Every structure is written in C-alpha cells, then in structure tokens.
Amino acid sequence: MIGAIQVLFRLILATILGGIVGFERERHEKAAGFRTHILVCIGSCLIMLTSMHMFDVYKGTAALDPARIAAGVVTGIGFLGAGTIIRFGATVRGLTTAASLWAIAGVGLAVGSGFYWAAVITSAIILICLYLLTKVEAKISRKSAYDTLMVESKPDIMNLQNVKNLLSNYNTQMHDFQISKLDNQNVVYSFDLKLLTPGQYDIIIEDVMKLEGIKSARWERHR
C-alpha cells in the first residue's frame, strides 16, 4: 500500500514536471499551455495511483490489472490533443502541442507508478525537442526559403481577410500563418511566404499599407 507522503510526493512531482513543459508551450502562446499540461500530468498521475491502489485493495480477492485503467489515459488523451490541432488552408498547426500533451500524460503515469528517473529524463527530452530542436528544425526545413510578412492591425477579422485577399493576387506560396496579440488594441499577423516572382517585396508592403485598419507592415528575411 502506498503511503500518504508517497502519494503527495508523486502528485507534486507530476505538477512540477507538467508545469515545466507547459511553461514552454505557454511562452509560445499555444492553446494548451501551462495549466493544461499540469492538469494532464497530475490527472494521469492520479489515475495511475488509483489503479495501483485498487490493485492493492482487491489483491487476492479479484483479478485486477493495475495497468488497465492507466491504458485508458493513452487512448483518451488523443481527444484532448485533437482539440489543439488547427488547420489553416494547407498548413496544419498544433501537432507539436498535441504530441507534448500525449507525452506529458506518459510522464504523469510514470510518476504515479514510481518510475521517477524515467519521468524526469523524459521531461528533459521533451523540453529539448520543444526548445532546442526547434532551432535545428528551422535550419533544415523548407521554412528557411520563406520570408515573414509582419502586419500590425486592429483586431478585426475583416482586416485579416483583406490582407489575405491581397496576397492571393501575387505569385506567392504561404507556408504558415500566425496571430499574436500586441496589446489590447493591436494584433500582429505573421505570414510565412515564398515570393515566386522577384522584386515584389516593396510593392506588397505598399499595397498592404493602403488597406484600411493596417498600422504597419514589414518583412523579416530568413535568407
């Protein structure tokens, strides 16, 4: 039987590990951030602890598998992860966050079962994948061939649609798109674009600035 102190320690450790990974996602303003990762990790830890507790209680009187309830976490977390995946045209976003939720659920199960060192090492590897490998991925991926158009605007969906419509008039390929909040009255739209026709940079900026509600526009060159 697991003691109360051991249960408390495991739940706290799951909270810390989930919080560390969640903080990284929160910094990048992802849908599933700090609190979500903590809840997933501590919830899966509790489910693992409950499975082991039921096994101890009914040991010798009923045939129970302590891993059976925990296995439901691995399946069920997929529904939560699916909610973080968003599609923008041909681009799919949120897959990394969905994967981090699935992985942090495994960390919670490991902590709940007392597999501490594996949980800590896995959390460290998750952070390396989310933070350090992002820079490596950016260097070897196709994104290096794209430039980012940063457009500051009032938070109006029509302003965004007007910019999209304008960009569709040019010979470009859009790789990615993001919205970030600048302050209470302004947002920044980021478009990762490949200009298939040379010499359009200044023309696009001029045309974007002519749109209503646009405050500024600039390019971030990746090449």
C-alpha positions as CSV (number, residue, x, y, z in Angstrom):
1,M,0.0,0.0,0.0
2,I,1.4,3.4,-1.0
3,G,1.6,5.8,1.9
4,A,0.1,9.3,2.1
5,I,3.5,11.0,1.9
6,Q,4.5,9.0,-1.2
7,V,1.2,9.9,-2.9
8,L,1.7,13.6,-2.1
9,F,5.2,13.5,-3.4
10,R,4.2,11.8,-6.7
11,L,1.4,14.3,-7.3
12,I,3.7,17.3,-6.6
13,L,6.4,15.9,-8.8
14,A,3.8,15.4,-11.6
15,T,2.7,19.0,-11.1
16,I,6.3,20.3,-11.4
17,L,7.2,18.3,-14.5
18,G,3.9,19.1,-16.2
19,G,4.4,22.8,-15.3
20,I,7.9,22.9,-16.7
21,V,6.8,21.6,-20.1
22,G,3.6,23.6,-20.1
23,F,5.6,26.8,-19.4
24,E,7.5,26.3,-22.6
25,R,4.2,26.0,-24.6
26,E,2.7,29.0,-22.7
27,R,5.7,31.1,-23.7
28,H,4.9,30.4,-27.4
29,E,1.2,31.3,-26.8
30,K,-0.1,27.8,-27.6
31,A,-3.7,26.7,-26.9
32,A,-2.6,24.0,-24.5
33,G,-0.2,25.8,-22.2
34,F,0.9,25.9,-18.5
35,R,-2.3,24.9,-16.7
36,T,-3.4,22.3,-19.4
37,H,-0.1,20.4,-19.1
38,I,-0.2,20.5,-15.3
39,L,-3.8,19.1,-15.3
40,V,-3.0,16.4,-17.8
41,C,0.2,15.3,-16.0
42,I,-1.3,15.3,-12.5
43,G,-4.6,13.7,-13.7
44,S,-2.7,10.8,-15.3
45,C,-0.6,10.5,-12.2
46,L,-3.7,10.2,-10.1
47,I,-5.2,7.6,-12.4
48,M,-2.1,5.6,-12.2
49,L,-2.1,5.9,-8.4
50,T,-5.8,4.9,-8.3
51,S,-5.1,1.8,-10.4
52,M,-2.3,0.7,-8.1
53,H,-4.5,1.4,-5.0
54,M,-7.3,-0.7,-6.4
55,F,-4.9,-3.5,-7.1
56,D,-3.7,-3.4,-3.5
57,V,-7.2,-3.3,-2.1
58,Y,-8.6,-6.2,-4.2
59,K,-5.4,-8.2,-4.4
60,G,-6.2,-11.8,-3.6
61,T,-10.0,-11.3,-4.0
62,A,-10.4,-10.3,-7.6
63,A,-8.2,-10.4,-10.7
64,L,-7.1,-6.9,-11.5
65,D,-4.6,-5.4,-13.8
66,P,-3.1,-2.1,-12.5
67,A,-2.2,-1.1,-16.0
68,R,-5.7,-1.5,-17.4
69,I,-7.2,1.8,-16.2
70,A,-4.0,3.6,-17.0
71,A,-4.1,2.4,-20.6
72,G,-7.3,4.4,-21.0
73,V,-5.2,7.6,-20.5
74,V,-3.1,6.8,-23.5
75,T,-6.2,6.5,-25.7
76,G,-8.3,9.3,-24.1
77,I,-5.5,11.9,-24.3
78,G,-5.8,11.7,-28.1
79,F,-9.2,13.5,-27.9
80,L,-7.6,16.4,-25.9
81,G,-4.7,16.6,-28.3
82,A,-7.0,16.7,-31.3
83,G,-8.5,19.9,-29.9
84,T,-5.2,21.7,-30.1
85,I,-4.7,20.9,-33.9
86,I,-5.9,23.7,-36.2
87,R,-5.8,23.8,-39.9
88,F,-5.0,26.9,-41.9
89,G,-5.5,26.1,-45.6
90,A,-2.8,23.6,-46.5
91,T,-1.0,24.2,-43.2
92,V,-1.7,22.2,-40.0
93,R,-0.8,23.7,-36.7
94,G,-0.8,22.3,-33.2
95,L,0.6,18.8,-33.8
96,T,3.7,19.5,-31.6
97,T,1.5,20.7,-28.7
98,A,-0.8,17.6,-29.2
99,A,2.3,15.4,-29.1
100,S,3.6,17.2,-25.9
101,L,0.2,16.6,-24.2
102,W,0.4,12.9,-25.1
103,A,4.0,12.6,-23.9
104,I,3.3,14.5,-20.6
105,A,0.4,12.1,-19.9
106,G,3.0,9.3,-20.1
107,V,5.2,11.3,-17.7
108,G,2.3,11.5,-15.2
109,L,1.7,7.8,-15.5
110,A,5.4,7.1,-14.9
111,V,5.4,9.4,-11.8
112,G,2.3,7.7,-10.5
113,S,3.8,4.3,-10.8
114,G,7.0,5.4,-9.0
115,F,9.2,5.4,-12.2
116,Y,10.7,8.7,-11.2
117,W,14.0,8.7,-13.1
118,A,12.3,7.8,-16.4
119,A,9.7,10.6,-15.9
120,V,12.4,13.2,-15.2
121,I,14.6,12.1,-18.1
122,T,11.5,12.1,-20.5
123,S,10.5,15.6,-19.3
124,A,14.1,16.8,-20.1
125,I,14.0,15.2,-23.6
126,I,10.5,16.8,-24.2
127,L,12.0,20.2,-23.4
128,I,15.0,19.6,-25.6
129,C,12.6,18.7,-28.5
130,L,10.4,21.7,-27.9
131,Y,13.0,24.3,-27.4
132,L,16.4,23.4,-28.7
133,L,15.4,21.2,-31.7
134,T,13.1,23.9,-32.9
135,K,16.1,25.9,-33.9
136,V,17.7,22.9,-35.6
137,E,14.4,22.2,-37.4
138,A,14.2,25.8,-38.7
139,K,17.7,25.5,-40.3
140,I,17.0,22.2,-42.1
141,S,13.3,22.7,-43.0
142,R,11.8,24.4,-46.0
143,K,10.9,27.4,-43.9
144,S,14.4,28.8,-44.5
145,A,13.3,29.5,-48.0
146,Y,10.4,31.7,-46.8
147,D,10.2,35.3,-45.6
148,T,7.8,36.5,-43.0
149,L,5.4,39.4,-43.6
150,M,4.6,41.1,-40.3
151,V,1.4,43.2,-40.4
152,E,0.2,45.2,-37.4
153,S,-3.5,45.9,-37.4
154,K,-6.6,46.4,-35.2
155,P,-8.1,43.1,-34.1
156,D,-10.7,43.0,-36.9
157,I,-11.3,39.8,-38.9
158,M,-12.0,41.9,-42.0
159,N,-8.5,43.4,-41.8
160,L,-7.1,39.9,-41.8
161,Q,-9.3,38.8,-44.7
162,N,-8.3,41.9,-46.7
163,V,-4.6,41.1,-46.3
164,K,-5.2,37.5,-47.3
165,N,-7.2,38.6,-50.4
166,L,-4.4,41.0,-51.3
167,L,-1.7,38.4,-51.0
168,S,-3.7,36.0,-53.2
169,N,-3.2,38.5,-56.1
170,Y,0.5,37.9,-56.0
171,N,2.6,34.9,-57.2
172,T,3.3,33.6,-53.7
173,Q,3.2,30.4,-51.6
174,M,2.1,30.6,-48.0
175,H,3.8,28.2,-45.7
176,D,2.4,29.3,-42.3
177,F,0.3,31.9,-40.6
178,Q,0.1,33.1,-37.0
179,I,-1.8,35.7,-35.0
180,S,-0.2,37.3,-31.9
181,K,-1.6,39.9,-29.5
182,L,0.5,43.0,-29.3
183,D,-1.7,44.9,-26.8
184,N,-5.4,45.4,-26.1
185,Q,-5.9,47.3,-29.3
186,N,-3.5,45.8,-31.8
187,V,-2.5,42.4,-33.2
188,V,0.2,41.2,-35.4
189,Y,-0.4,38.9,-38.4
190,S,2.6,36.8,-39.5
191,F,2.6,35.3,-43.0
192,D,5.4,33.0,-44.0
193,L,5.6,33.5,-47.7
194,K,7.7,32.4,-50.7
195,L,7.7,35.0,-53.4
196,L,7.8,33.2,-56.7
197,T,8.2,36.4,-58.7
198,P,11.3,38.5,-57.7
199,G,11.1,42.2,-56.7
200,Q,7.6,42.1,-55.1
201,Y,8.7,42.9,-51.5
202,D,8.3,46.7,-51.7
203,I,5.2,46.5,-53.8
204,I,3.4,44.2,-51.4
205,I,4.3,46.5,-48.4
206,E,2.9,49.5,-50.3
207,D,-0.3,47.7,-51.1
208,V,-0.8,46.3,-47.6
209,M,-0.3,49.8,-46.1
210,K,-3.1,51.1,-48.4
211,L,-5.6,48.7,-46.7
212,E,-8.0,50.2,-44.0
213,G,-7.0,49.4,-40.4
214,I,-3.4,48.5,-41.1
215,K,-0.9,50.3,-39.0
216,S,2.4,48.9,-40.2
217,A,3.9,46.2,-42.4
218,R,7.4,44.9,-42.7
219,W,9.4,41.9,-43.9
220,E,11.6,39.6,-41.8
221,R,14.0,38.0,-44.2
222,H,15.2,34.4,-43.4
223,R,17.7,34.1,-46.2
